[in-house]
Structure formats: C-alpha cells, structure tokens
Amino acid sequence: MRELRARMERLSAAAAWMDELAAEWSTREYAGSADGGRITATVDAVGTLRAVDIHPLAMRRLDSRALAEAVLTAVRRAEAAAEAAKEEMLRGGLEAAGLPHVAALLGDARRAFDERASSEGAGRLQAGPARR
C-alpha cells in the first residue's frame, strides 16, 4: 500500500510538472531555415505558421519555383523543431513520472504511425488523384 501511495504521489507531481512544461512549451516559437539561412520560417508550438522572412538575396538568386521550395523547406524544418520539442517534453515528463516504458511505447507507436502514413501517402501519389 505504501508503494502504491508513493507511486501515486510521483504521478501527481509529474502531472503538475507536465502542466508547467506544457504551458511553457505552448508559448514558444520554433524556427526553420533554408537557402543558407536566407529564408526563415517561424511556427508556434502546434505548428501554425507565424512568420516567413526572405532575404532579398534569396529573391534575386532563386527562381520562383526554387524560392517556393526553399520556403516550404524552411516551414517543414520549423514544424519539425516544434514536433521534436513536444516529443522531448512528453518523454521527459513520462520519465520523471517513473514511466520510461510508456515513453518508449509512445515512440514505437509514433514510428509505426509515421511509417504507415508515409507508405499510404506514397501509394496515393503513385495512383494519382481521385477522379470524380
């Protein structure tokens, strides 16, 4: 009984700590760049695009297609940084709660989901757009 109570106290403390981490994480912004840092995208914690900065040299140096690709690359990198910060926050909270096995399970589930999503996306690309 004492062990169960101690475990519940750890879980409660970890939940409070996770609340603090989540509040702090949600106020952050994350940046990604492309074209040697000439293009920078900024997203919030959930990946909403907040800003895109394009240096004038990038606009002169790149044609419209390359510029669009570079902007997309910067946005994707910013989104990846936000996602990595979220994953790190979750993993840290679960480990602090004494539940590292749950963190490992979440990581395995995330990888399986990403693999399935990427293989289904590739299948749709090969099949072409749906006709109506």
N, CA, C and O atoms as CSV, one atom per row, in Angstrom:
chain,resi,resn,atom,element,x,y,z
A,1,MET,N,N,0.811,-1.184,0.000
A,1,MET,CA,C,0.000,0.000,0.000
A,1,MET,C,C,0.863,1.260,0.000
A,1,MET,O,O,0.562,2.241,-0.680
A,2,ARG,N,N,1.941,1.206,0.778
A,2,ARG,CA,C,2.840,2.349,0.857
A,2,ARG,C,C,3.488,2.610,-0.514
A,2,ARG,O,O,3.647,3.757,-0.931
A,3,GLU,N,N,3.855,1.527,-1.199
A,3,GLU,CA,C,4.467,1.660,-2.529
A,3,GLU,C,C,3.482,2.268,-3.523
A,3,GLU,O,O,3.857,3.105,-4.344
A,4,LEU,N,N,2.235,1.849,-3.444
A,4,LEU,CA,C,1.207,2.394,-4.327
A,4,LEU,C,C,0.994,3.878,-4.057
A,4,LEU,O,O,0.862,4.672,-4.989
A,5,ARG,N,N,0.960,4.250,-2.785
A,5,ARG,CA,C,0.789,5.661,-2.423
A,5,ARG,C,C,1.970,6.486,-2.941
A,5,ARG,O,O,1.782,7.580,-3.472
A,6,ALA,N,N,3.181,5.960,-2.784
A,6,ALA,CA,C,4.370,6.676,-3.261
A,6,ALA,C,C,4.325,6.837,-4.774
A,6,ALA,O,O,4.682,7.889,-5.305
A,7,ARG,N,N,3.888,5.795,-5.461
A,7,ARG,CA,C,3.787,5.868,-6.916
A,7,ARG,C,C,2.737,6.902,-7.335
A,7,ARG,O,O,2.960,7.654,-8.283
A,8,MET,N,N,1.608,6.945,-6.646
A,8,MET,CA,C,0.559,7.926,-6.954
A,8,MET,C,C,1.055,9.349,-6.709
A,8,MET,O,O,0.732,10.261,-7.470
A,9,GLU,N,N,1.832,9.538,-5.658
A,9,GLU,CA,C,2.397,10.857,-5.376
A,9,GLU,C,C,3.359,11.274,-6.488
A,9,GLU,O,O,3.367,12.430,-6.911
A,10,ARG,N,N,4.177,10.314,-6.961
A,10,ARG,CA,C,5.097,10.623,-8.066
A,10,ARG,C,C,4.321,10.989,-9.323
A,10,ARG,O,O,4.684,11.924,-10.038
A,11,LEU,N,N,3.244,10.244,-9.590
A,11,LEU,CA,C,2.423,10.541,-10.762
A,11,LEU,C,C,1.772,11.907,-10.646
A,11,LEU,O,O,1.711,12.652,-11.624
A,12,SER,N,N,1.291,12.235,-9.476
A,12,SER,CA,C,0.667,13.534,-9.263
A,12,SER,C,C,1.677,14.668,-9.450
A,12,SER,O,O,1.376,15.678,-10.086
A,13,ALA,N,N,2.869,14.491,-8.893
A,13,ALA,CA,C,3.918,15.503,-9.047
A,13,ALA,C,C,4.330,15.619,-10.511
A,13,ALA,O,O,4.556,16.720,-11.012
A,14,ALA,N,N,4.428,14.480,-11.196
A,14,ALA,CA,C,4.801,14.511,-12.611
A,14,ALA,C,C,3.714,15.188,-13.436
A,14,ALA,O,O,4.026,15.918,-14.377
A,15,ALA,N,N,2.455,14.963,-13.105
A,15,ALA,CA,C,1.361,15.608,-13.841
A,15,ALA,C,C,1.417,17.122,-13.666
A,15,ALA,O,O,1.211,17.867,-14.624
A,16,ALA,N,N,1.696,17.578,-12.445
A,16,ALA,CA,C,1.818,19.025,-12.205
A,16,ALA,C,C,2.993,19.592,-12.981
A,16,ALA,O,O,2.900,20.670,-13.568
A,17,TRP,N,N,4.103,18.857,-12.980
A,17,TRP,CA,C,5.286,19.310,-13.720
A,17,TRP,C,C,4.995,19.352,-15.217
A,17,TRP,O,O,5.421,20.275,-15.911
A,18,MET,N,N,4.260,18.338,-15.719
A,18,MET,CA,C,3.896,18.308,-17.149
A,18,MET,C,C,3.008,19.493,-17.502
A,18,MET,O,O,3.144,20.067,-18.583
A,19,ASP,N,N,2.100,19.867,-16.603
A,19,ASP,CA,C,1.259,21.041,-16.841
A,19,ASP,C,C,2.112,22.291,-16.999
A,19,ASP,O,O,1.877,23.106,-17.890
A,20,GLU,N,N,3.109,22.435,-16.124
A,20,GLU,CA,C,4.016,23.580,-16.214
A,20,GLU,C,C,4.798,23.552,-17.519
A,20,GLU,O,O,4.921,24.570,-18.200
A,21,LEU,N,N,5.330,22.372,-17.866
A,21,LEU,CA,C,6.078,22.241,-19.115
A,21,LEU,C,C,5.211,22.565,-20.321
A,21,LEU,O,O,5.644,23.273,-21.230
A,22,ALA,N,N,3.987,22.047,-20.331
A,22,ALA,CA,C,3.084,22.280,-21.459
A,22,ALA,C,C,2.748,23.754,-21.591
A,22,ALA,O,O,2.688,24.281,-22.702
A,23,ALA,N,N,2.526,24.429,-20.461
A,23,ALA,CA,C,2.231,25.862,-20.510
A,23,ALA,C,C,3.420,26.634,-21.075
A,23,ALA,O,O,3.254,27.537,-21.895
A,24,GLU,N,N,4.609,26.273,-20.631
A,24,GLU,CA,C,5.814,26.956,-21.127
A,24,GLU,C,C,6.058,26.618,-22.595
A,24,GLU,O,O,6.400,27.499,-23.384
A,25,TRP,N,N,5.887,25.352,-22.967
A,25,TRP,CA,C,6.092,24.906,-24.348
A,25,TRP,C,C,5.130,25.620,-25.297
A,25,TRP,O,O,5.518,26.001,-26.402
A,26,SER,N,N,3.885,25.801,-24.875
A,26,SER,CA,C,2.874,26.380,-25.766
A,26,SER,C,C,3.131,27.845,-26.085
A,26,SER,O,O,2.549,28.373,-27.032
A,27,THR,N,N,3.985,28.514,-25.322
A,27,THR,CA,C,4.284,29.923,-25.607
A,27,THR,C,C,5.488,30.089,-26.522
A,27,THR,O,O,5.774,31.196,-26.976
A,28,ARG,N,N,6.183,29.015,-26.791
A,28,ARG,CA,C,7.403,29.097,-27.597
A,28,ARG,C,C,7.112,29.192,-29.089
A,28,ARG,O,O,6.035,28.833,-29.565
A,29,GLU,N,N,8.102,29.684,-29.797
A,29,GLU,CA,C,8.072,29.668,-31.259
A,29,GLU,C,C,9.310,28.915,-31.735
A,29,GLU,O,O,10.342,28.906,-31.064
A,30,TYR,N,N,9.194,28.292,-32.886
A,30,TYR,CA,C,10.266,27.460,-33.417
A,30,TYR,C,C,10.576,27.921,-34.832
A,30,TYR,O,O,9.679,28.283,-35.594
A,31,ALA,N,N,11.844,27.902,-35.167
A,31,ALA,CA,C,12.267,28.408,-36.473
A,31,ALA,C,C,12.937,27.306,-37.282
A,31,ALA,O,O,13.544,26.380,-36.744
A,32,GLY,N,N,12.803,27.443,-38.576
A,32,GLY,CA,C,13.491,26.586,-39.523
A,32,GLY,C,C,14.010,27.474,-40.640
A,32,GLY,O,O,13.427,28.519,-40.932
A,33,SER,N,N,15.096,27.063,-41.259
A,33,SER,CA,C,15.657,27.906,-42.312
A,33,SER,C,C,16.026,27.080,-43.527
A,33,SER,O,O,16.098,25.852,-43.479
A,34,ALA,N,N,16.259,27.795,-44.621
A,34,ALA,CA,C,16.667,27.184,-45.881
A,34,ALA,C,C,17.514,28.205,-46.632
A,34,ALA,O,O,17.646,29.357,-46.217
A,35,ASP,N,N,18.076,27.760,-47.731
A,35,ASP,CA,C,18.911,28.615,-48.578
A,35,ASP,C,C,20.007,29.307,-47.765
A,35,ASP,O,O,20.212,30.517,-47.858
A,36,GLY,N,N,20.698,28.499,-46.971
A,36,GLY,CA,C,21.815,29.040,-46.199
A,36,GLY,C,C,21.407,30.071,-45.165
A,36,GLY,O,O,22.192,30.960,-44.834
A,37,GLY,N,N,20.193,29.966,-44.653
A,37,GLY,CA,C,19.712,30.905,-43.645
A,37,GLY,C,C,19.064,32.154,-44.220
A,37,GLY,O,O,18.631,33.027,-43.468
A,38,ARG,N,N,18.993,32.253,-45.537
A,38,ARG,CA,C,18.376,33.436,-46.156
A,38,ARG,C,C,16.852,33.416,-46.073
A,38,ARG,O,O,16.198,34.447,-46.227
A,39,ILE,N,N,16.300,32.237,-45.831
A,39,ILE,CA,C,14.845,32.099,-45.684
A,39,ILE,C,C,14.596,31.456,-44.325
A,39,ILE,O,O,15.141,30.395,-44.019
A,40,THR,N,N,13.767,32.110,-43.513
A,40,THR,CA,C,13.463,31.615,-42.182
A,40,THR,C,C,11.955,31.589,-41.988
A,40,THR,O,O,11.259,32.556,-42.295
A,41,ALA,N,N,11.465,30.473,-41.477
A,41,ALA,CA,C,10.048,30.346,-41.139
A,41,ALA,C,C,9.942,30.160,-39.630
A,41,ALA,O,O,10.781,29.507,-39.011
A,42,THR,N,N,8.904,30.740,-39.055
A,42,THR,CA,C,8.654,30.626,-37.626
A,42,THR,C,C,7.248,30.089,-37.423
A,42,THR,O,O,6.291,30.585,-38.017
A,43,VAL,N,N,7.132,29.072,-36.581
A,43,VAL,CA,C,5.834,28.489,-36.241
A,43,VAL,C,C,5.668,28.521,-34.726
A,43,VAL,O,O,6.639,28.633,-33.977
A,44,ASP,N,N,4.401,28.418,-34.289
A,44,ASP,CA,C,4.168,28.307,-32.855
A,44,ASP,C,C,4.281,26.846,-32.433
A,44,ASP,O,O,4.653,25.992,-33.238
A,45,ALA,N,N,3.968,26.563,-31.198
A,45,ALA,CA,C,4.170,25.229,-30.645
A,45,ALA,C,C,3.361,24.145,-31.352
A,45,ALA,O,O,3.788,22.992,-31.397
A,46,VAL,N,N,2.209,24.493,-31.902
A,46,VAL,CA,C,1.392,23.492,-32.588
A,46,VAL,C,C,1.607,23.498,-34.093
A,46,VAL,O,O,0.912,22.789,-34.821
A,47,GLY,N,N,2.565,24.292,-34.570
A,47,GLY,CA,C,2.918,24.272,-35.978
A,47,GLY,C,C,2.231,25.313,-36.839
A,47,GLY,O,O,2.358,25.269,-38.062
A,48,THR,N,N,1.506,26.252,-36.239
A,48,THR,CA,C,0.863,27.311,-37.008
A,48,THR,C,C,1.922,28.307,-37.476
A,48,THR,O,O,2.705,28.822,-36.677
A,49,LEU,N,N,1.933,28.565,-38.757
A,49,LEU,CA,C,2.926,29.477,-39.324
A,49,LEU,C,C,2.702,30.890,-38.797
A,49,LEU,O,O,1.597,31.423,-38.892
A,50,ARG,N,N,3.739,31.488,-38.245
A,50,ARG,CA,C,3.677,32.840,-37.686
A,50,ARG,C,C,4.386,33.872,-38.555
A,50,ARG,O,O,3.951,35.020,-38.648
A,51,ALA,N,N,5.483,33.455,-39.191
A,51,ALA,CA,C,6.242,34.413,-39.996
A,51,ALA,C,C,7.122,33.684,-40.992
A,51,ALA,O,O,7.573,32.564,-40.752
A,52,VAL,N,N,7.355,34.345,-42.115
A,52,VAL,CA,C,8.334,33.886,-43.102
A,52,VAL,C,C,9.179,35.104,-43.460
A,52,VAL,O,O,8.657,36.132,-43.893
A,53,ASP,N,N,10.473,34.975,-43.276
A,53,ASP,CA,C,11.396,36.045,-43.619
A,53,ASP,C,C,12.256,35.590,-44.788
A,53,ASP,O,O,12.894,34.539,-44.735
A,54,ILE,N,N,12.263,36.398,-45.843
A,54,ILE,CA,C,13.041,36.079,-47.038
A,54,ILE,C,C,14.010,37.231,-47.287
A,54,ILE,O,O,13.607,38.373,-47.509
A,55,HIS,N,N,15.276,36.905,-47.245
A,55,HIS,CA,C,16.308,37.903,-47.503
A,55,HIS,C,C,16.244,38.293,-48.985
A,55,HIS,O,O,15.994,37.434,-49.830
A,56,PRO,N,N,16.461,39.555,-49.312
A,56,PRO,CA,C,16.414,39.987,-50.714
A,56,PRO,C,C,17.345,39.197,-51.638
A,56,PRO,O,O,17.027,39.001,-52.811
A,57,LEU,N,N,18.497,38.738,-51.118
A,57,LEU,CA,C,19.398,37.947,-51.960
A,57,LEU,C,C,18.747,36.645,-52.413
A,57,LEU,O,O,18.974,36.190,-53.534
A,58,ALA,N,N,17.939,36.046,-51.543
A,58,ALA,CA,C,17.265,34.807,-51.911
A,58,ALA,C,C,16.281,35.065,-53.047
A,58,ALA,O,O,16.156,34.254,-53.964
A,59,MET,N,N,15.591,36.192,-52.982
A,59,MET,CA,C,14.623,36.506,-54.036
A,59,MET,C,C,15.318,36.770,-55.375
A,59,MET,O,O,14.772,36.468,-56.436
A,60,ARG,N,N,16.505,37.327,-55.315
A,60,ARG,CA,C,17.239,37.592,-56.564
A,60,ARG,C,C,17.925,36.343,-57.097
A,60,ARG,O,O,18.022,36.136,-58.307
A,61,ARG,N,N,18.389,35.532,-56.191
A,61,ARG,CA,C,19.195,34.373,-56.553
A,61,ARG,C,C,18.362,33.180,-57.028
A,61,ARG,O,O,18.805,32.420,-57.890
A,62,LEU,N,N,17.170,33.012,-56.477
A,62,LEU,CA,C,16.350,31.840,-56.784
A,62,LEU,C,C,15.204,32.197,-57.730
A,62,LEU,O,O,14.612,33.272,-57.634
A,63,ASP,N,N,14.903,31.271,-58.646
A,63,ASP,CA,C,13.710,31.490,-59.473
A,63,ASP,C,C,12.484,31.193,-58.611
A,63,ASP,O,O,12.624,30.751,-57.470
A,64,SER,N,N,11.293,31.429,-59.140
A,64,SER,CA,C,10.086,31.313,-58.330
A,64,SER,C,C,9.867,29.899,-57.799
A,64,SER,O,O,9.446,29.728,-56.655
A,65,ARG,N,N,10.143,28.907,-58.600
A,65,ARG,CA,C,9.954,27.517,-58.158
A,65,ARG,C,C,10.942,27.164,-57.045
A,65,ARG,O,O,10.552,26.575,-56.037
A,66,ALA,N,N,12.207,27.516,-57.220
A,66,ALA,CA,C,13.216,27.228,-56.196
A,66,ALA,C,C,12.927,28.017,-54.910
A,66,ALA,O,O,13.140,27.511,-53.809
A,67,LEU,N,N,12.448,29.238,-55.053
A,67,LEU,CA,C,12.097,30.042,-53.888
A,67,LEU,C,C,10.940,29.397,-53.122
A,67,LEU,O,O,10.970,29.321,-51.894
A,68,ALA,N,N,9.930,28.936,-53.848
A,68,ALA,CA,C,8.795,28.265,-53.205
A,68,ALA,C,C,9.257,27.010,-52.479
A,68,ALA,O,O,8.830,26.759,-51.352
A,69,GLU,N,N,10.110,26.232,-53.096
A,69,GLU,CA,C,10.627,25.013,-52.452
A,69,GLU,C,C,11.429,25.355,-51.198
A,69,GLU,O,O,11.327,24.668,-50.181
A,70,ALA,N,N,12.222,26.412,-51.274
A,70,ALA,CA,C,13.023,26.813,-50.119
A,70,ALA,C,C,12.125,27.287,-48.976
A,70,ALA,O,O,12.406,26.998,-47.813
A,71,VAL,N,N,11.064,28.001,-49.287
A,71,VAL,CA,C,10.120,28.435,-48.248
A,71,VAL,C,C,9.466,27.215,-47.606
A,71,VAL,O,O,9.360,27.141,-46.382
A,72,LEU,N,N,9.029,26.264,-48.421
A,72,LEU,CA,C,8.427,25.044,-47.883
A,72,LEU,C,C,9.411,24.271,-47.008
A,72,LEU,O,O,9.032,23.730,-45.969
A,73,THR,N,N,10.657,24.223,-47.422
A,73,THR,CA,C,11.682,23.543,-46.625
A,73,THR,C,C,11.838,24.223,-45.270
A,73,THR,O,O,11.916,23.548,-44.243
A,74,ALA,N,N,11.883,25.536,-45.259
A,74,ALA,CA,C,12.025,26.275,-44.001
A,74,ALA,C,C,10.825,26.024,-43.090
A,74,ALA,O,O,10.985,25.834,-41.885
A,75,VAL,N,N,9.625,26.024,-43.666
A,75,VAL,CA,C,8.414,25.776,-42.868
A,75,VAL,C,C,8.433,24.361,-42.304
A,75,VAL,O,O,8.137,24.158,-41.126
A,76,ARG,N,N,8.775,23.390,-43.128
A,76,ARG,CA,C,8.831,21.996,-42.654
A,76,ARG,C,C,9.861,21.824,-41.546
A,76,ARG,O,O,9.626,21.081,-40.592
A,77,ARG,N,N,10.982,22.491,-41.661
A,77,ARG,CA,C,12.002,22.400,-40.615
A,77,ARG,C,C,11.522,23.040,-39.318
A,77,ARG,O,O,11.803,22.529,-38.233
A,78,ALA,N,N,10.806,24.143,-39.421
A,78,ALA,CA,C,10.252,24.777,-38.218
A,78,ALA,C,C,9.208,23.871,-37.576
A,78,ALA,O,O,9.181,23.720,-36.355
A,79,GLU,N,N,8.354,23.270,-38.391
A,79,GLU,CA,C,7.354,22.336,-37.864
A,79,GLU,C,C,8.027,21.134,-37.195
A,79,GLU,O,O,7.576,20.665,-36.150
A,80,ALA,N,N,9.091,20.649,-37.796
A,80,ALA,CA,C,9.826,19.512,-37.215
A,80,ALA,C,C,10.445,19.902,-35.875
A,80,ALA,O,O,10.471,19.091,-34.949
A,81,ALA,N,N,10.941,21.127,-35.762
A,81,ALA,CA,C,11.514,21.588,-34.492
A,81,ALA,C,C,10.439,21.657,-33.414
A,81,ALA,O,O,10.689,21.284,-32.268
A,82,ALA,N,N,9.247,22.127,-33.767
A,82,ALA,CA,C,8.140,22.185,-32.809
A,82,ALA,C,C,7.734,20.778,-32.384
A,82,ALA,O,O,7.494,20.528,-31.203
A,83,GLU,N,N,7.658,19.873,-33.329
A,83,GLU,CA,C,7.291,18.482,-33.033
A,83,GLU,C,C,8.341,17.822,-32.143
A,83,GLU,O,O,7.998,17.100,-31.208
A,84,ALA,N,N,9.612,18.066,-32.429
A,84,ALA,CA,C,10.690,17.488,-31.615
A,84,ALA,C,C,10.631,18.018,-30.181
A,84,ALA,O,O,10.862,17.271,-29.230
A,85,ALA,N,N,10.323,19.295,-30.030
A,85,ALA,CA,C,10.210,19.873,-28.690
A,85,ALA,C,C,9.047,19.245,-27.933
A,85,ALA,O,O,9.154,18.992,-26.733
A,86,LYS,N,N,7.937,18.991,-28.623
A,86,LYS,CA,C,6.791,18.352,-27.983
A,86,LYS,C,C,7.143,16.933,-27.552
A,86,LYS,O,O,6.825,16.522,-26.436
A,87,GLU,N,N,7.796,16.190,-28.432
A,87,GLU,CA,C,8.180,14.814,-28.108
A,87,GLU,C,C,9.127,14.789,-26.908
A,87,GLU,O,O,8.995,13.942,-26.024
A,88,GLU,N,N,10.069,15.709,-26.883
A,88,GLU,CA,C,11.024,15.769,-25.778
A,88,GLU,C,C,10.311,16.104,-24.474
A,88,GLU,O,O,10.630,15.535,-23.430
A,89,MET,N,N,9.346,17.024,-24.525
A,89,MET,CA,C,8.589,17.389,-23.341
A,89,MET,C,C,7.820,16.173,-22.817
A,89,MET,O,O,7.838,15.898,-21.618
A,90,LEU,N,N,7.153,15.452,-23.706
A,90,LEU,CA,C,6.385,14.277,-23.296
A,90,LEU,C,C,7.291,13.191,-22.715
A,90,LEU,O,O,6.992,12.608,-21.673
A,91,ARG,N,N,8.395,12.932,-23.404
A,91,ARG,CA,C,9.321,11.905,-22.938
A,91,ARG,C,C,9.875,12.271,-21.561
A,91,ARG,O,O,9.940,11.425,-20.669
A,92,GLY,N,N,10.270,13.522,-21.394
A,92,GLY,CA,C,10.816,13.969,-20.111
A,92,GLY,C,C,9.806,13.858,-18.988
A,92,GLY,O,O,10.149,13.460,-17.875
A,93,GLY,N,N,8.560,14.208,-19.274
A,93,GLY,CA,C,7.520,14.108,-18.253
A,93,GLY,C,C,7.237,12.680,-17.858
A,93,GLY,O,O,7.064,12.384,-16.675
A,94,LEU,N,N,7.187,11.788,-18.831
A,94,LEU,CA,C,6.923,10.384,-18.530
A,94,LEU,C,C,8.084,9.751,-17.769
A,94,LEU,O,O,7.874,8.945,-16.862
A,95,GLU,N,N,9.300,10.115,-18.140
A,95,GLU,CA,C,10.453,9.585,-17.423
A,95,GLU,C,C,10.505,10.123,-15.997
A,95,GLU,O,O,10.861,9.401,-15.066
A,96,ALA,N,N,10.144,11.406,-15.830
A,96,ALA,CA,C,10.122,11.985,-14.481
A,96,ALA,C,C,9.067,11.313,-13.611
A,96,ALA,O,O,9.219,11.214,-12.394
A,97,ALA,N,N,7.993,10.853,-14.253
A,97,ALA,CA,C,6.934,10.171,-13.520
A,97,ALA,C,C,7.309,8.720,-13.219
A,97,ALA,O,O,6.547,7.992,-12.584
A,98,GLY,N,N,8.486,8.311,-13.680
A,98,GLY,CA,C,8.892,6.930,-13.466
A,98,GLY,C,C,8.230,5.972,-14.432
A,98,GLY,O,O,8.058,4.792,-14.130
A,99,LEU,N,N,7.854,6.489,-15.611
A,99,LEU,CA,C,7.181,5.675,-16.619
A,99,LEU,C,C,7.944,5.667,-17.942
A,99,LEU,O,O,7.352,5.928,-18.989
A,100,PRO,N,N,9.255,5.372,-17.917
A,100,PRO,CA,C,10.011,5.408,-19.170
A,100,PRO,C,C,9.501,4.389,-20.189
A,100,PRO,O,O,9.642,4.602,-21.393
A,101,HIS,N,N,8.905,3.276,-19.720
A,101,HIS,CA,C,8.383,2.276,-20.646
A,101,HIS,C,C,7.214,2.838,-21.448
A,101,HIS,O,O,7.029,2.464,-22.606
A,102,VAL,N,N,6.421,3.730,-20.853
A,102,VAL,CA,C,5.324,4.361,-21.590
A,102,VAL,C,C,5.898,5.284,-22.660
A,102,VAL,O,O,5.377,5.344,-23.773
A,103,ALA,N,N,6.972,6.006,-22.325
A,103,ALA,CA,C,7.619,6.865,-23.311
A,103,ALA,C,C,8.133,6.042,-24.485
A,103,ALA,O,O,8.015,6.457,-25.638
A,104,ALA,N,N,8.700,4.883,-24.193
A,104,ALA,CA,C,9.199,4.009,-25.265
A,104,ALA,C,C,8.046,3.507,-26.117
A,104,ALA,O,O,8.161,3.456,-27.342
A,105,LEU,N,N,6.931,3.133,-25.486
A,105,LEU,CA,C,5.756,2.679,-26.238
A,105,LEU,C,C,5.222,3.787,-27.140
A,105,LEU,O,O,4.863,3.535,-28.290
A,106,LEU,N,N,5.170,5.016,-26.618
A,106,LEU,CA,C,4.707,6.133,-27.436
A,106,LEU,C,C,5.632,6.358,-28.629
A,106,LEU,O,O,5.170,6.640,-29.734
A,107,GLY,N,N,6.926,6.233,-28.406
A,107,GLY,CA,C,7.880,6.379,-29.500
A,107,GLY,C,C,7.684,5.313,-30.558
A,107,GLY,O,O,7.719,5.602,-31.754
A,108,ASP,N,N,7.476,4.068,-30.115
A,108,ASP,CA,C,7.233,2.975,-31.060
A,108,ASP,C,C,5.945,3.201,-31.836
A,108,ASP,O,O,5.900,2.979,-33.046
A,109,ALA,N,N,4.898,3.641,-31.144
A,109,ALA,CA,C,3.613,3.905,-31.814
A,109,ALA,C,C,3.756,5.043,-32.818
A,109,ALA,O,O,3.185,4.986,-33.907
A,110,ARG,N,N,4.508,6.064,-32.461
A,110,ARG,CA,C,4.718,7.211,-33.356
A,110,ARG,C,C,5.455,6.767,-34.621
A,110,ARG,O,O,5.079,7.145,-35.731
A,111,ARG,N,N,6.504,5.964,-34.446
A,111,ARG,CA,C,7.254,5.484,-35.608
A,111,ARG,C,C,6.373,4.627,-36.511
A,111,ARG,O,O,6.423,4.759,-37.734
A,112,ALA,N,N,5.568,3.748,-35.915
A,112,ALA,CA,C,4.679,2.899,-36.711
A,112,ALA,C,C,3.662,3.746,-37.469
A,112,ALA,O,O,3.373,3.478,-38.635
A,113,PHE,N,N,3.125,4.755,-36.814
A,113,PHE,CA,C,2.163,5.646,-37.470
A,113,PHE,C,C,2.825,6.384,-38.633
A,113,PHE,O,O,2.268,6.459,-39.728
A,114,ASP,N,N,4.020,6.928,-38.385
A,114,ASP,CA,C,4.727,7.663,-39.435
A,114,ASP,C,C,5.046,6.762,-40.622
A,114,ASP,O,O,4.919,7.179,-41.773
A,115,GLU,N,N,5.464,5.513,-40.342
A,115,GLU,CA,C,5.767,4.583,-41.430
A,115,GLU,C,C,4.510,4.259,-42.237
A,115,GLU,O,O,4.544,4.234,-43.467
A,116,ARG,N,N,3.411,4.015,-41.543
A,116,ARG,CA,C,2.157,3.698,-42.228
A,116,ARG,C,C,1.675,4.902,-43.041
A,116,ARG,O,O,1.245,4.748,-44.184
A,117,ALA,N,N,1.747,6.093,-42.454
A,117,ALA,CA,C,1.290,7.296,-43.149
A,117,ALA,C,C,2.139,7.564,-44.389
A,117,ALA,O,O,1.614,7.947,-45.435
A,118,SER,N,N,3.450,7.362,-44.272
A,118,SER,CA,C,4.312,7.628,-45.433
A,118,SER,C,C,4.101,6.592,-46.530
A,118,SER,O,O,4.153,6.936,-47.711
A,119,SER,N,N,3.862,5.329,-46.168
A,119,SER,CA,C,3.635,4.312,-47.201
A,119,SER,C,C,2.279,4.506,-47.869
A,119,SER,O,O,2.153,4.286,-49.074
A,120,GLU,N,N,1.258,4.916,-47.110
A,120,GLU,CA,C,-0.054,5.183,-47.709
A,120,GLU,C,C,0.005,6.415,-48.594
A,120,GLU,O,O,-0.622,6.452,-49.654
A,121,GLY,N,N,0.758,7.429,-48.164
A,121,GLY,CA,C,0.910,8.634,-48.970
A,121,GLY,C,C,1.607,8.340,-50.281
A,121,GLY,O,O,1.248,8.899,-51.317
A,122,ALA,N,N,2.607,7.463,-50.244
A,122,ALA,CA,C,3.326,7.095,-51.463
A,122,ALA,C,C,2.397,6.340,-52.402
A,122,ALA,O,O,2.461,6.521,-53.618
A,123,GLY,N,N,1.532,5.491,-51.845
A,123,GLY,CA,C,0.580,4.747,-52.671
A,123,GLY,C,C,-0.400,5.668,-53.361
A,123,GLY,O,O,-0.753,5.445,-54.519
A,124,ARG,N,N,-0.846,6.707,-52.662
A,124,ARG,CA,C,-1.769,7.670,-53.268
A,124,ARG,C,C,-1.087,8.460,-54.366
A,124,ARG,O,O,-1.694,8.757,-55.394
A,125,LEU,N,N,0.188,8.803,-54.147
A,125,LEU,CA,C,0.912,9.556,-55.169
A,125,LEU,C,C,1.077,8.726,-56.431
A,125,LEU,O,O,0.964,9.251,-57.538
A,126,GLN,N,N,1.345,7.429,-56.273
A,126,GLN,CA,C,1.525,6.569,-57.425
A,126,GLN,C,C,0.204,6.349,-58.156
A,126,GLN,O,O,0.180,6.247,-59.382
A,127,ALA,N,N,-0.896,6.276,-57.403
A,127,ALA,CA,C,-2.191,6.010,-58.013
A,127,ALA,C,C,-2.731,7.252,-58.713
A,127,ALA,O,O,-3.575,7.151,-59.604
A,128,GLY,N,N,-2.249,8.414,-58.313
A,128,GLY,CA,C,-2.723,9.646,-58.930
A,128,GLY,C,C,-3.937,10.172,-58.207
A,128,GLY,O,O,-4.448,9.528,-57.291
A,129,PRO,N,N,-4.406,11.341,-58.610
A,129,PRO,CA,C,-5.553,11.948,-57.926
A,129,PRO,C,C,-6.838,11.189,-58.226
A,129,PRO,O,O,-6.982,10.576,-59.284
A,130,ALA,N,N,-7.752,11.239,-57.293
A,130,ALA,CA,C,-9.042,10.570,-57.481
A,130,ALA,C,C,-9.867,11.345,-58.493
A,130,ALA,O,O,-9.841,12.575,-58.529
A,131,ARG,N,N,-10.585,10.621,-59.298
A,131,ARG,CA,C,-11.453,11.244,-60.292
A,131,ARG,C,C,-12.871,11.275,-59.778
A,131,ARG,O,O,-13.315,10.367,-59.076
A,132,ARG,N,N,-13.577,12.332,-60.135
A,132,ARG,CA,C,-14.963,12.474,-59.687
A,132,ARG,C,C,-15.906,12.346,-60.833
A,132,ARG,O,O,-17.119,12.439,-60.647
